[in-house]
Structures are given as structure tokens and as C-alpha cells.
């Protein structure tokens, strides 16, 4: 038995959400240019879920963010994220529309310190819980008639980066994976970049054989 190789059971592939479906749910919450009468809790929810999507972060990580974790120096905006096992990573905020909405949220909420996404019902200003965030996300998904688990936002971000040609190592650091093997699972998904190249090569071949 010692001479028999260990059987490796393949991991389940992540299921990323489609960008169009994510956009539908976020639009149900509020637009990136919200009206002044949009309630603060809806603006908070839009920022919370878009942060998970834009940063490829876990919902629990986003719920645990503090204002002090933000570095919003112009053209060099970052957020510090505390991950599993006490690990800490710094994520670039390279989406200008997202950064503009984040600054609007901070201004509307008048937050200069403390939890970034606060519960509005406990009266203590504590961080919104993961369970509360999950429930609110499912409510918005139902309104948008889209079936997406909140963790699929993280998968969607990773897959989009891989398809855009970002290296496995860069994606690993951004997601906070301990092992490259975990990140490589995203490369096994439908690679739109590779598909486009293969289709182009096939068309060129077909044209030369006519």
C-alpha cells in the first residue's frame, strides 16, 4: 500500500458571477451617481458590496474594514485588508468611479475613524455583521431577479483579472491566497482571452485554406 500513489481529488472550481448580473444587483441598490435623497444605508450597502467586487475581498473582510484602513492619496488610493489567519494585504483601488463614490459615502456619513460599514439598528455604531450583509445582498438579488451568492463577487473579480492577462502571482497577492495552487483554479475556468485568440487563429487558417 505504501507504494501506491495518493489519489488526488480535484477541488471544485469557483463559480464567478457574470459582470452584467453583478451590475444589475448594484444598480438596484443605487447608482454610482446617487441622488441626494438616497438613504445612507443604501449608499452604505452599495459601497460594501462594490468593495467586495472591486477588491476581490471576502464579505467578512469587507465588514471588518475601518476608515483608518483607507489611504486615499490622489492617484495612489489603497485599502488595507485583514484576511484569514491574521494576514494583512494592501489592495490598489484603481477604479476612479468607485473611489469617487467611496469619497461621497465618507462625506455623507461624516466618518473620519471607526468602522467603515456600520450597522444602523444596534445604536452602537459597530460594524455590520456578515450575516446582516448576506441577508441584505440576497434581498437585493431577489429584487434584481438575479441568483448570485455574495462570495461569487470575489470569484468574479479574480476571473476578470485572469482573463485580462494579469499574472497568477499578482492575483494571488490581491486575493490574499496563501498558496498559488488556490489561485490557479481561476485559470481553469472559461478563458475569454484564450478563446478570442483561438477563434482569430481559426479564422486566419480558414481564410488561407479557401
C-alpha positions in Angstrom: 0.0 0.0 0.0 2.9 2.4 0.7 3.9 2.1 -3.0 0.5 3.2 -4.3 0.4 6.8 -5.3 -2.0 9.0 -3.3 -5.2 9.7 -5.2 -5.7 13.5 -5.6 -9.3 14.6 -5.6 -9.7 17.8 -7.7 -11.1 20.8 -6.0 -14.4 22.3 -7.1 -13.9 25.1 -9.5 -15.1 28.6 -8.3 -18.3 29.9 -9.8 -17.8 33.5 -10.7 -20.8 35.8 -11.2 -21.3 37.4 -14.6 -20.3 41.1 -14.7 -23.7 42.0 -16.1 -25.5 40.3 -13.3 -23.4 42.0 -10.7 -24.2 45.3 -12.3 -27.9 44.6 -12.1 -27.8 44.0 -8.4 -25.6 47.0 -7.7 -28.0 49.2 -9.7 -30.9 48.0 -7.7 -29.2 49.3 -4.5 -28.4 52.7 -6.0 -26.4 54.2 -8.9 -22.8 55.3 -8.8 -24.2 58.8 -9.0 -26.8 58.6 -6.3 -29.4 61.4 -5.7 -29.0 63.4 -2.5 -32.2 61.8 -1.1 -30.8 58.3 -1.3 -30.8 56.9 2.3 -27.4 56.5 3.8 -27.9 52.7 4.5 -28.4 52.1 0.8 -25.3 54.1 -0.1 -23.5 52.0 2.6 -24.7 48.8 1.1 -23.7 49.8 -2.5 -20.2 50.6 -1.2 -19.9 47.4 0.9 -20.8 45.1 -2.0 -18.9 47.0 -4.6 -15.9 46.9 -2.3 -16.1 43.2 -2.2 -16.3 43.1 -6.0 -13.7 45.7 -6.9 -11.2 44.4 -4.4 -11.9 40.7 -4.7 -12.4 40.6 -0.9 -14.4 38.2 1.3 -17.6 39.6 2.7 -16.2 39.1 6.3 -13.1 41.1 5.3 -15.1 44.0 4.0 -17.4 44.1 7.0 -14.3 44.3 9.2 -12.9 47.4 7.4 -12.2 50.6 9.3 -11.9 54.1 7.9 -8.2 54.0 9.1 -7.6 51.2 6.6 -8.1 53.6 3.7 -5.3 55.5 2.1 -7.0 57.9 -0.4 -4.0 59.9 -1.6 -4.8 61.1 -5.1 -3.9 58.6 -7.9 -2.5 56.2 -5.3 -5.6 55.0 -3.4 -5.3 51.8 -1.4 -7.1 49.8 1.3 -5.5 47.6 3.9 -7.4 44.3 4.3 -7.1 41.9 7.3 -7.5 38.4 6.0 -7.5 34.8 7.3 -5.0 33.8 9.9 -4.1 37.4 10.8 -2.7 38.1 7.3 -2.7 41.7 6.0 -2.6 42.8 2.4 -2.8 46.1 0.7 -5.1 46.4 -2.4 -4.9 49.1 -5.0 -8.2 51.0 -5.7 -7.8 51.6 -9.4 -11.4 52.2 -10.3 -12.0 56.0 -10.5 -15.8 55.7 -10.3 -15.5 53.5 -7.2 -13.1 55.9 -5.5 -15.4 58.9 -6.2 -18.4 57.0 -4.7 -16.3 56.0 -1.7 -15.4 59.6 -1.0 -19.0 60.6 -1.4 -20.0 58.0 1.1 -17.5 59.1 3.7 -18.6 62.7 3.3 -22.3 61.8 3.6 -21.7 59.6 6.7 -19.2 62.1 8.1 -16.8 59.2 9.1 -13.3 60.1 10.0 -12.5 57.0 12.1 -14.0 53.7 13.2 -15.9 51.0 11.3 -16.4 51.8 7.6 -19.7 50.0 7.2 -21.8 50.4 10.4 -25.0 48.7 11.5 -27.9 51.1 11.5 -30.0 49.2 14.0 -27.8 48.5 17.0 -27.3 52.1 18.1 -23.7 51.4 18.9 -22.1 52.2 15.5 -20.5 48.8 15.4 -19.5 47.0 12.1 -22.3 45.5 10.0 -22.2 41.7 10.7 -21.5 39.2 7.9 -25.0 37.7 8.4 -26.7 41.1 8.0 -24.6 41.8 4.9 -25.5 38.4 3.4 -29.2 38.9 4.1 -29.2 42.3 2.5 -27.4 41.0 -0.5 -29.9 38.3 -1.0 -32.7 40.8 -0.7 -31.2 43.0 -3.5 -30.6 39.9 -5.6 -34.2 39.0 -5.4 -35.2 42.5 -6.4 -32.9 42.3 -9.4 -34.1 38.7 -10.2 -30.5 37.5 -10.2 -29.2 34.5 -8.3 -25.7 35.3 -7.0 -24.0 34.3 -3.8 -22.1 37.1 -2.1 -18.8 35.1 -2.3 -19.2 34.9 -6.1 -18.3 38.6 -6.2 -14.8 37.6 -5.2 -14.7 34.9 -7.8 -15.9 37.3 -10.5 -13.1 39.8 -9.7 -10.4 37.1 -9.8 -11.7 35.6 -13.1 -11.8 39.1 -14.7 -8.2 39.7 -13.8 -7.1 36.4 -15.1 -8.9 36.9 -18.4 -7.4 40.4 -18.7 -3.9 38.8 -18.6 -2.9 39.6 -15.0 -0.4 37.2 -13.7 -1.4 34.4 -11.3 1.0 35.7 -8.7 -0.4 39.3 -8.8 -4.0 37.9 -8.5 -2.8 35.6 -5.6 -1.5 38.6 -3.6 -4.6 40.7 -4.3 -6.9 37.9 -3.1 -4.7 37.1 -0.1 -4.4 33.4 -1.0 -1.7 31.6 0.9 -1.0 29.2 -1.9 -0.7 29.8 -5.7 -2.5 26.5 -6.3 -5.7 28.1 -5.0 -5.4 31.0 -7.4 -4.6 28.7 -10.3 -8.1 27.3 -10.2 -9.4 30.5 -11.8 -7.1 29.8 -14.8 -9.1 26.6 -15.4 -12.3 28.5 -16.0 -13.6 29.8 -19.3 -10.7 31.9 -20.5 -12.2 34.6 -22.8 -8.8 35.9 -23.8 -7.6 32.5 -24.9 -10.9 31.8 -26.7 -10.6 35.0 -28.6 -7.1 34.2 -29.7 -8.1 30.7 -30.8 -11.1 32.0 -32.8 -8.9 34.5 -34.5 -6.3 31.9 -35.4 -9.1 29.6 -36.7 -10.4 32.4 -39.0 -7.0 33.0 -40.3 -6.5 29.3 -41.1 -9.9 29.1 -42.8 -9.1 32.1 -45.0 -5.8 30.6 -46.1 -7.4 27.2 -47.0 -10.2 28.6 -49.1 
